Amino acid sequence: MKKIAKLVALLLSFLSVIGLVYYAQIRYFSPGTLTKQKGVRYSNIPTVFIHGYQGSSLSFGPLLKQLESENIAKREMTIVVKSDGKLSVEGELTNNHDNPTIMVLFSEDVTDEIQQSKWIAKVMHYLYQQHVTTLNLVAHSMGGVSTLRYLLEYADSKVPRVAKLVTIAAPFNDLEIAEDTEEIFAYELTEDGPVGQTPIYEYFDQAMNRLPNNLAILNVAGDLQDGTDSDGSVSTHSAFSLRFLLQKHTKNYQELLIKGRSGGHSAITRSKKLRDSLIAFLWR
């Protein structure tokens, strides 16, 4: 029994070390610059990644590590928003035309998209002070809802212009934005729009005329193909209801549906199909 206990302890220690190494790889920066690839459009325009409710470095860290290993985009900055709203900034933008990426982390869970949108505004004002005039935004789950609210309420003249927006598994027509419920809420989406509108959808519909001009949008949803028409948390009907909010406000709107296990609410940010689509949308 003692030998078995020692073996179990050694195995757990080994797995802990592996876990710490993996976390360090996705959380912190690697040195050097990218080896430029044919067919990739490189620039100094940052792409900011925003996680959703209860998100962490694991939300976008694996994706950003993969993009860097493929010499597509370089992790250059992490901005941590503390519980009091103050920013802790790690790294710096190098202006090496490496398609810089910025990971935004919220040190404590926010209870709703209203607070998160205010904190996103703080990040955008900071980046403007760092002479960033144009950027792209990629946001997952509640982060997608918060990012759209930010664009409608806080995108003033003292923040960078958003050229491209990617929303992933975002509940644009849900009753509960930051909660997992036993049943997945959905108003069915028809050719004429959703059969019902939640308060957040009604708010967006009324405020959509404040959307920045010439914004290109890629809207991504997941479908586990388990009969729920959802990614396990967000209905495809809710995610794709965005098309009806935007139909009179932008001419550059695309959709992507990721099916099967890769289309799970958390798994979707690590799917190859998403990564390939991001590369084509942002850097081709």
N, C-alpha and C positions, 0 to 999 in steps of 0.2 A: 504493500500500500504506500509506503514511504517513497519507493522508487517512482510509482505512478504519479504521486503528488508532485515530486520534483520535476518529472517530465512535463506535467501540465503547467507547472509554474514557469519552466523554461520556454514552453511553447507560447504561453501568454506574454512573457517578456519579449520574445522574438516578434510576435505580432504587434506588440505595442511600439517597438522600435520601428518596424515597417510602417506602421500607421503614422508615427511622428515624422518619418522621412517623407512620406507621401504628402502629409499636410504642409511641411516646410516647402516642398516643391511647388505646391499650388498657391501657397499664401505669400511667399516672398519672391524676390526678384532674382533673375539669373543675369550674369554679366554678358557683355558683348553686344553686337548688333546683328541684324538679320542678314542672311545671304539672299540677295534679291533674286526672285524667281520670274521667269518669263510668264506673261499673262496676268500678272498681279500689278495693280495700280497702287503705287506707294505714295504717301503724302505725310504731312505733319498733322493732318486732321485727326484728333483723338476720337476714339469710340468709347463711350461711358457705359458700363454694365451695372444694372441696378437689380438687386434681388427682391423677392417678394416677402410675404409674411413668414417669419421664422427662418428666413434664409441666412446663409453664411458664406464663407469662402468656398464651400463645396458647391454652391449654387452655380457659379460661373468659373471657379478656379480650374477645374479639369478642362473645360472648353478653351480657356485662355492659354493654358499650358500647351494644349494640342496645336492651337493656332501658331504659337511661338515655335514649337518644334518643327512645324511645317514651313517656317519662314514666311508666314503670311502677315502676322501682326505681333508687335512687341509689347509685353507688359512693362509699363513705365511708372505707373502711379497707383497707389491705393489711398482712398480717402475714407476714413472711419468717422462716422457721425456719432458722437457720444450721446448719452442719455439727456444731457442738457442742451444738445444742439450744436455744441462746439465741434470743430473739425480737427482731426488728427491726420496729417498728411505724410505719407511715406513715398519716397522716390521723387523724381522730377521728370518733366518733359524735356527730351534731349534735342529735338529738332533734327533728328537724323533720317527723316523720311522713312520711318519704320512702321507706319500705321499704328501709332501708339494706342494702347488700350489702358483704360482706367477702371479699376474695380471699386465700387462704392459699397461700403459695409455699414450697417446700422448696429451699433453696439448693444442696443436693447430693442426688443420687438416693439414696433409701433402698433397701436390698437386699430388704426384705420388709415385709409389712403389720404385723408386730409392732412394729418400730421406728416406722413411720409412725403407728400408733395411739397410741404413747406421746407423740409430738410433737403429735398432735391434742389429747391430754389437756392438754398444756402451754398450748396456745392457748385451750382452754376455761377453764382456771383463770385465765388472764389476763383473759379477757372477763368472768368472774364478778367479778374484782376491780374491773372497770370498771362494775360495777353492772348488767351484763346478766343478767337472770334467766330469759329465754326466748329461744330462737332456732330457726331452721330450718337444716338441713344439706343441701347438694347435693354429691354426690361422684361422680367418674368413675373407672371402671376399678378399679385396685388401691385407689384412694382409697375406693371404696364398700365394699370388704372391710375396709379399715383402720377406716373409720368404724363399721361394725357391730361390729368387735372393740372399739373404744373404748367404744361404748354398753354392751357386755356386761362390760367389765373395769374401766373407769375413770370411768364416769359416777356419781360420788359426790355427796354433798350440797353440795359446794363448786364445782359447775359449773352452768352454765345448764341449765334443762330444755329438752329438744329436743321441739318440738311437731310438726314435720313433717320427714321424711327423704325425699330423692330419691336413688336410686342409678341410675347410668347405665353400662351395659355393664360390669357388675361380675362377675368370675368367682368365684361363690360355691361352685362345685363343680369346681375345677380342680386339677391337680397342680402346675402352675407358675403362680404368681400374678403374678410380675413378669418373665416372659420370653416373648418371641415365639418360638414353635417352628414348624418347617416344617409340621407337621400340627396342626390345631386339635383339642385334646382335648375330648372330650364323653362323659359318661355320658347315654344317652338318657333323656329325661323322659317318663314314662308317666302315666296317670291316678292311679296309686298312688304316684308319686314317681320319683326317679332310680333307674335299674337298678343303680347303684353309688354308693358314697360315698367321696370323697377325705378325707384327714385334716382339711383345713380345714372341710369340710362336717360331718364328725363332731364336730369341736370346737364349731361353732355349734349343732348339734343338742342337744348336752349342756348348753350354756350359755344356751340361749334363754330359760329361765325368769327370767334376770336382765334381760331387756329392759325398758326403762322403760315404765310404764303409759301407755295412751291415746296411743300414738305412731301418727301417720298416715304411711303409706308409699306412695310412687310408685316403682315399679321399671321401668326403661326398658332395652330391649335393641334391638340393631340386626340387620337381616338384609339382606345385600347381594343376596339372591336369585340367588346364583351356584351354588346346589346344595350349599353347605356348612352351611346353617342357622346362619350366624354373621355377625359384623360384620367378618370378616377377621382377628380376633384372639381374640375370645371367642364361644363357642357360645351360641346362644339357650337351649339346654338348661341350660347352666351358670348363665346370668343368671337365668332364670326358676325355677331350683330353689329360689330364696328363698321362693317361695309355700308350699312344703311345710315350710320351717323356721318360718314365721310362722303357719301355719293355726290353731294352738291359742293364739297369743299376741297377736294383734291382730285387730280386726274392721274396721279401716280400711286395707285393702291394695288398691292398684290396679296394673295393668300397662299398659305402652305398648310397642308394637312399631313401630319405624321401619324402613321397607323401602326398598330400592333404594340408590342411591349416597349418599343422605343418611344411611343407616344404617351407614356405615363407622365403624370404631372411633374415629377422630379426628374425622371429619366430623359425627358425631351431635350433638356439643355445639354445632354451628353451624346445626343444622337448624331450619327454621321450625316444624315439627311439635313438636319438643321445646320451643321457646320458648313456643309457644301453650299447651302442656300445663303448663309450669311456671307461667305466669301464672294459669291456671285453678286449679291446685292450691294455689299459695302465696298469691295475692293477689286472688282473686275472692270 
